[in-house]
Amino acid sequence: MSVDRQTVSKVDVSVFFAELAMLAGLAVAGWRLGIDGPMAVAVAVAFPLVAAVIWGLWLAPRATRRLRYPDGLIVKLTLVIIAAGLLARSGAVVWAVAIFLVVGSLFSLGEMSHRPDRKAVERRQVRDHTRRARSTHAPQGTSAVDDPCSAVHRSEGNGEVDPGR
């Protein structure tokens, strides 16, 4: 059994603790906004549970439908704004400001640290475009990989060389 080990940076660890702080803030806000004992417990569980489900579906590092930058950052910051707003509404204004500033900053830093290099993205786009172009111009019965350096393509059907393509 092989284990996929990816490097974990100090930023990743900080972002993880920021996620936990946001979930804790949602639980505290839910507890304080709940009407009575059982309702307070239900809301204190529901707020972080909804955030955790959203996180697991679209934001977690191993999520199958992970949102890429900038969409992932927008959803993360939206969750932070909701958490801070609920904390402020519950009367914990200082904690709301702290969650907003610290957690929001760490989420942004985390996204920026994993954002792909612009030149690498451009190289990948050119490579993918070139592969698509080659595969659409390949003659029947052959592969576009047979002669990747050739600028001359065969016309479909008659086998003549068409240097104009």
Secondary structure, DSSP 8 states (H G I E B T S, - for coil): ---------HHHHHHHHHHHHHHHHHHHHHHHH-SSHHHHHHHHHHHHHHHHHHIIIIISTT-TT---TTHHHHHHHHHHHHHHHHHHHTT-HHHHHHIIIIIHHHHHHHHHHHS--HHHHHHHHHHHHHHHHHHHS--TTS-TTSSTT---EE-TTT--EETT-
